[in-house]
Amino acid sequence: MQKIGIVDWRRSEDFAPVMLVIGGKPRLVRSLHEVADALIAAWPTDDGKEYIAAIKTCLDAIQGNIPATVARAALIHAAEEAGIRVIAVVH
C-alpha cells in the first residue's frame, strides 16, 4: 500500500465537515482527530461491522495510508449502522 504522506490528523482542510447527533446532542466532526474522538469517546456502542471498519479506516488515514475522505465515508456508514443521525455541513 502506498502512503499518501505525513498526515496532520488535527487539520481539517481536506475534510468536509459532518454533523452527528449522538444521544440527542449535535457533534461537529471536521478532522480525523474528531472522527477518532467521536468513535472512541462518544459512540453509543463498541461493536458492529461498520463501527470496526470505521476505527480501522480512521487509523489508516491517520497513518497516511488512505485519504481522509475514506475515513469520513466510513464514519457515515458506522453512524447509519448505529442509528446516529448524520447532517451534511455546508462550509
Backbone bond lengths (Angstrom), bond angles and torsions (degrees), N, CA, C in turn:
res aa  C-N    CA-C-N  psi(-1)  N-CA   C-N-CA  omega(-1)  CA-C   N-CA-C  phi
1 M - - - 1.433 - - 1.532 108.83 -
2 Q 1.320 117.35 130.32 1.445 121.86 -179.01 1.523 110.05 -84.98
3 K 1.323 115.99 131.99 1.460 120.75 178.75 1.520 110.05 -76.27
4 I 1.307 115.09 143.29 1.453 121.70 177.33 1.519 110.13 -78.36
5 G 1.299 117.17 -29.34 1.454 122.26 -178.31 1.518 109.45 133.79
6 I 1.309 114.70 176.99 1.457 119.73 179.92 1.527 108.61 -65.52
7 V 1.323 115.12 133.54 1.458 120.72 -176.07 1.515 109.71 -113.52
8 D 1.321 116.03 129.83 1.458 120.62 170.79 1.521 105.53 -88.87
9 W 1.308 117.06 99.16 1.461 121.37 -171.07 1.512 113.36 -70.93
10 R 1.322 117.79 -7.67 1.464 120.91 176.40 1.537 111.48 -95.73
11 R 1.317 116.92 -8.29 1.462 121.76 -179.51 1.522 110.13 -78.44
12 S 1.302 116.29 147.45 1.457 118.64 -176.38 1.530 114.40 -120.52
13 E 1.324 118.33 4.67 1.462 120.94 -176.16 1.529 113.46 -58.35
14 D 1.332 117.36 -38.47 1.455 121.26 -176.31 1.527 112.62 -97.00
15 F 1.314 116.71 14.57 1.457 120.77 -173.45 1.523 109.37 -124.73
16 A 1.328 116.73 114.67 1.464 120.43 177.24 1.525 108.76 -73.18
17 P 1.327 118.89 123.09 1.462 121.39 -177.29 1.526 112.78 -60.05
18 V 1.313 114.24 149.78 1.459 121.22 176.73 1.531 107.19 -141.85
19 M 1.319 116.43 140.76 1.457 121.79 178.75 1.522 108.33 -102.77
20 L 1.327 116.02 129.04 1.461 121.97 174.59 1.524 107.43 -110.44
21 V 1.306 116.45 142.89 1.459 120.32 174.93 1.526 106.27 -110.48
22 I 1.338 114.62 101.46 1.462 121.99 -175.20 1.523 108.33 -110.54
23 G 1.318 116.45 117.74 1.455 120.34 -179.66 1.514 112.46 62.01
24 G 1.322 116.80 32.82 1.456 121.74 179.57 1.520 114.29 81.04
25 K 1.332 117.21 -1.38 1.462 120.72 -178.77 1.524 110.04 -110.58
26 P 1.335 117.02 130.39 1.467 119.43 177.61 1.520 111.00 -71.37
27 R 1.332 114.93 142.05 1.467 120.82 179.39 1.522 107.23 -137.17
28 L 1.323 116.22 114.36 1.457 121.66 179.88 1.525 109.33 -83.40
29 V 1.333 116.25 128.83 1.459 122.49 179.82 1.529 107.23 -116.58
30 R 1.359 115.56 116.19 1.463 121.43 -174.39 1.515 114.58 -124.00
31 S 1.340 117.35 2.07 1.470 119.78 -176.37 1.526 109.54 -159.60
32 L 1.314 116.42 169.37 1.462 120.44 176.38 1.523 110.66 -62.55
33 H 1.314 116.77 -35.50 1.467 120.56 177.04 1.525 110.00 -58.67
34 E 1.325 117.11 -43.79 1.459 121.24 -179.34 1.525 111.95 -72.89
35 V 1.339 117.74 -28.65 1.468 120.67 172.83 1.531 108.83 -62.95
36 A 1.339 115.75 -50.82 1.462 120.51 -179.32 1.521 110.96 -59.81
37 D 1.322 117.04 -43.82 1.456 121.10 -179.64 1.524 111.55 -62.70
38 A 1.325 116.52 -43.49 1.472 119.84 178.94 1.525 110.94 -62.97
39 L 1.330 116.66 -44.70 1.465 120.46 -177.84 1.530 112.55 -67.27
40 I 1.322 116.69 -36.95 1.458 120.14 -175.60 1.527 112.53 -89.08
41 A 1.315 117.42 -43.38 1.463 120.55 -171.79 1.530 114.89 -95.99
42 A 1.324 118.08 -26.51 1.456 118.96 -171.19 1.526 115.20 -117.47
43 W 1.316 116.99 -10.72 1.473 119.94 -173.41 1.520 110.46 -65.90
44 P 1.322 117.60 138.18 1.472 120.64 -176.26 1.529 114.49 -73.75
45 T 1.321 117.18 -14.62 1.461 120.70 -179.49 1.521 109.11 -145.43
46 D 1.312 116.66 156.36 1.462 118.64 179.43 1.523 112.17 -115.98
47 D 1.313 115.49 28.98 1.459 118.67 174.88 1.518 109.39 -139.72
48 G 1.290 115.44 178.45 1.457 121.37 -176.61 1.514 109.39 114.39
49 K 1.298 115.00 139.97 1.468 121.67 -178.03 1.529 111.64 -59.08
50 E 1.317 117.20 -46.64 1.466 121.14 -177.82 1.534 111.39 -70.68
51 Y 1.336 116.87 -34.16 1.462 120.86 177.39 1.530 110.30 -62.66
52 I 1.317 116.49 -49.29 1.472 121.04 179.44 1.527 109.97 -61.64
53 A 1.319 116.86 -41.43 1.469 120.65 178.21 1.533 110.68 -62.71
54 A 1.323 117.44 -39.15 1.467 120.95 179.82 1.526 111.32 -66.04
55 I 1.329 117.06 -40.17 1.465 120.84 177.12 1.531 109.68 -60.63
56 K 1.321 116.94 -48.61 1.465 121.16 -179.21 1.527 111.51 -64.50
57 T 1.320 116.62 -41.34 1.459 121.28 -178.98 1.525 110.82 -66.53
58 C 1.320 116.76 -40.41 1.457 120.70 178.05 1.530 110.15 -61.73
59 L 1.312 117.04 -44.07 1.460 121.12 178.47 1.534 110.71 -62.17
60 D 1.324 116.45 -43.56 1.474 120.01 177.85 1.529 111.00 -60.48
61 A 1.328 116.91 -40.39 1.466 120.70 -179.96 1.523 111.05 -68.42
62 I 1.329 117.01 -40.88 1.468 121.09 177.70 1.525 110.05 -61.46
63 Q 1.321 117.05 -37.69 1.460 121.57 179.76 1.534 112.62 -77.61
64 G 1.323 117.18 -5.47 1.455 121.15 177.59 1.507 114.73 84.92
65 N 1.334 117.22 14.61 1.461 120.67 -178.76 1.518 113.68 -83.71
66 I 1.320 117.21 -24.18 1.464 122.35 179.74 1.532 108.57 -142.43
67 P 1.328 117.94 161.15 1.466 120.24 179.45 1.533 112.23 -70.47
68 A 1.321 115.53 153.70 1.467 121.89 177.61 1.529 111.49 -59.66
69 T 1.319 116.76 -28.85 1.467 119.93 -179.38 1.530 111.96 -62.78
70 V 1.325 116.50 -30.79 1.465 120.63 178.17 1.529 109.85 -69.64
71 A 1.326 116.63 -39.91 1.465 120.70 177.25 1.525 110.69 -66.39
72 R 1.317 116.69 -37.53 1.473 120.65 177.45 1.523 110.18 -61.91
73 A 1.324 116.74 -45.67 1.470 120.81 178.97 1.527 110.77 -62.40
74 A 1.327 117.24 -40.49 1.469 120.98 178.80 1.529 110.68 -64.43
75 L 1.330 116.53 -38.52 1.465 120.89 176.63 1.527 110.67 -60.33
76 I 1.305 116.57 -43.95 1.463 121.14 -179.64 1.530 110.51 -64.27
77 H 1.320 117.83 -41.75 1.469 121.01 177.64 1.529 110.88 -62.88
78 A 1.329 116.15 -41.48 1.462 120.01 178.86 1.525 110.52 -65.86
79 A 1.325 116.90 -38.40 1.469 120.47 177.91 1.528 110.54 -63.38
80 E 1.316 116.54 -44.03 1.469 120.13 178.24 1.520 110.50 -60.71
81 E 1.337 116.61 -42.28 1.459 121.53 178.40 1.533 111.10 -60.39
82 A 1.336 116.93 -39.26 1.462 121.85 -176.38 1.529 113.37 -87.24
83 G 1.337 117.02 -0.66 1.463 120.28 -179.17 1.522 112.84 75.24
84 I 1.323 116.81 23.90 1.459 122.22 178.86 1.526 108.34 -89.19
85 R 1.312 115.48 129.98 1.459 120.64 179.80 1.532 109.47 -70.55
86 V 1.331 115.72 135.34 1.468 123.23 -179.43 1.523 108.44 -117.94
87 I 1.321 116.04 129.23 1.463 121.33 179.85 1.522 108.04 -124.74
88 A 1.324 117.01 122.80 1.469 120.79 176.71 1.521 108.15 -69.15
89 V 1.318 115.89 140.64 1.469 121.57 -179.76 1.512 107.86 -111.44
90 V 1.309 115.81 128.06 1.464 121.20 176.78 1.516 107.11 -91.63
91 H 1.327 115.05 127.27 1.473 118.27 179.44 1.502 111.84 -126.27
